[in-house]
Amino acid sequence: MANKVTNFSDLIQRVTSSCLLHPIGTPRHYTNDVTDDDSDSDTKSEKFYDDGELDDVAPEEGRTGVCKSERETEMETLLNEVFETVSFMKKAYVSLQQAHCPWDPDKMRSADVAVVAEMKKLGVLRERFRRRVLRGGGGGGGERVVAGVTVREVVAPYEAAMEKMKVEVRNKEKEIENLKEKLKSVAVVSGGSGSRKSRSHSHHHQSKKKVNYSSQLPVSPSPMPEHFESCISSVKEGSKSFTSLLLSLMKSAHWDIAATVRSIEASTTSTPTATADSIVGPNHAKYALESYVNRKIFQGFDHETFYMDGSLSSLLNPDQFRTECFTQYRDMKAMDPIELLGVLPTCQFGKFCSKKYISIVHPKMEESLFGDLEQRRQVLAGNHPRTRFYGEFLVLAKAVWLLHLVAFSLDPPPTHFEGSRGAEFDSRYMESVVRFPGGRVAAGHVVGFPVSPGFKLGDGSVVKARVYVVPRSEL
């Protein structure tokens, strides 16, 4: 009889069914003929086998029933080993999946080795199957060859998936290495602006280290005014978001918003107001609060470290300092500030965040908003709490820090200004936060208080200061 084509999976299923329907000790031959005496279950089973195109050849002349029984026993042993190997491979693959979350490189490598080992064992069993079961000894007509899907073809999709996963792992490792290098650069730049005493002891070593690191970076474009304008937009968005959250917390804590606004107004002028009435219109308290936040966070912007130390690097080594500022800007731009501070909590950026948070949120404010001073205690201890409020503050702090880095990477650096209380509104340098019909500020309006500073860049372009305008008669 001509040999039929089958595959490894069908063979396992059909031989197993045969062992269940008929004891191993009972001789049985599979033929294309189905007798009328067979039961319904046997008929269905034989029909299924016929559909799978597995037919057995007649026993070779001279072969005994004992030989066939031994051959069936060998088949049963081999199948048991196959099933056991597949089971172990399944467990190893599950371990490989579990090693991805949480990420465990050691567990992943060991699971990978186990999966590959079981695959190799399946290959060995495949060869045994071909040599000892499918190839009968004796006469020339006794050899059976099973063609179709081999173990290698069955395993091929899993091997392809494994290769893809290995590529992804390598890419992740490269990304981790790049992030580590960026963190090192931030630490180097931050460490370079320490106290004059420490710098006098290690200035030569640190400068050499910075230069070596900078030489490893790819050539990058020079800082442009567009970078500065992009940072201004981020500062504006961060300021609005943080102010909105702060105002909502104040309302929830039943603050006297009107009294708060009057206090902020009074702090914007050196002369006492003649009236206790507020110039801020209904629903405009957010502008007064934003003015307070921006005044605090921009204080010291004209100094290279916001006056956190007495560094003079921008004067002693201006070219190198500009390069370092722009390098740090590029490295920090895509970083999550809370993740960065989790690794380097006391870097220059971390110190800036701590200093500005303490300046903006005084103890009585925090205690009334949150019922305790836990966030303040963490900040004073050099840590950065993972709360929604502090997270919103970090978004604004990072935007201002990046703006500061770009400002000191430009030559010449931008000069900043603000609209002082009572000054005439000038559309060339000012932008009103209060909207007017037609988009133009009505005549006779002056600055009630500044909301955010403006900047004049070296190329002559101007970033307008944001101001709250009121009729002159109200001042």
Residue pairs with C-beta under 8 A, 6 or more apart in sequence:
1 55
1 57
1 58
3 57
3 144
3 145
3 146
4 53
4 54
4 55
5 53
5 146
5 147
5 148
6 52
6 53
6 54
6 146
6 147
6 148
7 146
7 148
7 149
8 126
8 146
8 148
8 149
8 150
8 151
8 154
9 149
9 154
10 52
10 54
10 148
11 54
11 146
12 79
12 82
14 48
14 49
14 52
14 54
15 75
15 79
16 79
17 45
17 48
17 49
18 28
18 30
19 76
21 41
21 42
21 45
22 28
24 69
24 72
24 73
24 76
25 69
27 65
27 68
27 69
29 56
29 58
29 59
30 46
30 49
30 54
30 55
30 56
31 55
31 56
32 50
32 55
34 43
34 46
34 47
34 50
38 46
57 141
57 142
57 144
59 68
60 136
60 138
60 139
60 141
60 142
61 139
62 138
62 139
63 138
71 133
71 136
74 132
74 133
75 133
78 125
78 128
78 129
78 132
78 133
81 125
82 122
82 125
85 118
85 121
85 122
85 125
86 118
86 122
88 114
88 118
89 115
89 118
89 119
89 122
92 111
92 114
92 115
92 117
92 118
93 111
93 115
93 158
95 107
95 110
95 111
95 114
96 108
96 111
96 112
96 115
98 107
99 105
99 107
99 108
99 111
100 108
108 169
112 162
112 166
115 158
115 162
116 162
119 155
119 158
119 159
122 151
122 155
123 151
123 152
125 151
126 150
126 151
126 152
134 143
134 144
134 145
134 146
135 143
135 144
135 145
136 142
136 143
136 144
181 216
182 331
182 332
182 335
183 340
183 343
183 344
184 213
185 213
185 327
185 328
185 331
186 328
186 331
186 332
186 340
186 344
186 347
186 349
187 344
187 347
188 206
188 209
188 210
188 213
189 210
189 324
189 325
189 327
189 328
189 348
190 344
190 347
190 348
190 349
191 206
192 199
192 206
192 207
192 210
192 313
192 324
193 304
193 305
193 309
193 311
193 313
193 348
194 309
194 311
195 309
195 310
196 309
196 310
196 311
196 312
199 206
199 311
207 320
210 320
210 324
211 320
214 323
214 324
214 327
217 327
220 326
220 327
220 330
222 326
223 322
223 326
223 329
223 406
223 409
223 410
225 410
225 457
225 458
225 459
225 461
227 329
227 406
228 403
228 406
228 407
228 410
228 414
228 455
228 457
228 463
229 463
231 399
231 402
231 403
231 406
232 403
232 455
232 463
234 399
234 402
234 403
235 396
235 399
235 400
235 403
235 452
236 452
236 466
237 399
238 392
238 395
238 396
238 398
238 399
238 400
239 290
239 293
239 294
239 396
239 452
240 286
240 290
241 392
241 395
241 396
242 293
242 392
242 393
242 395
242 396
243 286
243 289
243 290
243 293
244 286
245 388
245 389
245 392
246 289
246 293
246 389
247 257
247 285
247 286
247 289
249 369
249 389
250 257
250 260
250 369
251 257
253 368
253 369
255 368
257 285
258 278
258 285
260 285
260 288
260 289
261 278
261 280
261 285
261 288
261 289
262 276
262 278
264 288
264 289
264 291
264 292
264 449
265 273
265 278
265 279
265 280
265 288
265 448
265 449
266 272
266 273
267 292
267 295
268 291
268 295
268 421
268 449
268 450
269 421
269 422
269 449
279 448
279 449
279 470
279 474
279 475
280 287
280 288
280 448
280 468
281 434
284 434
284 468
287 433
287 434
287 451
287 468
288 449
288 468
290 451
290 452
291 449
291 450
291 451
291 452
291 468
292 360
293 360
293 396
294 451
294 452
294 453
295 450
296 356
296 359
296 360
297 356
297 359
297 360
297 396
297 397
297 400
298 400
298 416
298 452
298 453
299 306
299 359
300 306
300 307
300 308
301 400
301 404
301 407
301 416
301 453
302 416
304 311
304 312
304 313
304 314
304 321
304 408
305 311
305 348
306 352
306 355
306 404
308 348
308 351
308 352
308 355
313 320
313 321
314 321
314 322
314 408
318 411
321 408
322 408
322 409
322 410
322 411
323 409
325 405
325 406
325 408
325 409
326 405
326 406
326 409
328 405
329 402
329 405
329 406
329 409
332 340
332 349
332 398
332 401
332 402
332 405
333 402
337 349
337 353
337 394
337 395
337 397
337 398
338 384
338 386
338 391
338 394
340 347
340 349
341 347
341 349
341 350
341 353
341 384
341 394
342 384
344 350
345 382
345 383
345 384
346 382
349 397
349 398
349 401
350 382
350 384
352 397
352 401
353 379
353 384
353 393
353 394
353 397
354 379
354 380
354 382
354 384
356 397
357 379
357 390
357 393
357 397
358 376
358 379
358 380
360 393
361 375
361 376
363 373
363 376
366 372
366 373
366 375
366 376
367 373
369 389
370 389
374 385
375 385
375 387
375 389
375 390
378 384
378 385
379 385
379 390
384 390
384 394
407 413
407 414
407 455
410 457
410 458
411 458
412 458
413 458
414 455
414 456
414 457
414 458
414 463
415 455
415 456
416 453
416 454
416 455
416 456
417 429
417 453
417 454
417 455
417 456
417 465
418 450
418 452
418 453
418 454
418 465
418 467
419 425
419 429
419 430
419 447
419 450
419 454
419 465
419 467
420 447
420 450
421 447
421 448
421 449
421 450
421 475
422 446
422 447
422 475
423 446
423 447
424 446
424 447
425 432
425 441
425 445
425 446
425 447
425 467
425 469
427 440
427 441
428 462
429 454
429 462
429 464
429 465
430 447
430 454
430 464
430 465
430 466
430 467
431 464
431 465
431 466
431 467
432 441
432 445
432 466
432 467
432 468
432 469
433 451
433 466
433 467
433 468
434 468
434 469
436 442
441 469
444 471
444 472
444 473
445 469
445 470
445 471
445 472
446 469
446 470
446 471
446 472
446 475
447 467
447 468
447 469
448 467
448 468
448 469
448 470
448 474
448 475
449 467
449 468
450 465
450 466
450 467
450 468
451 465
451 466
451 467
451 468
452 465
452 466
453 465
454 462
454 463
454 464
454 465
454 466
455 462
455 463
456 462
456 463
457 463
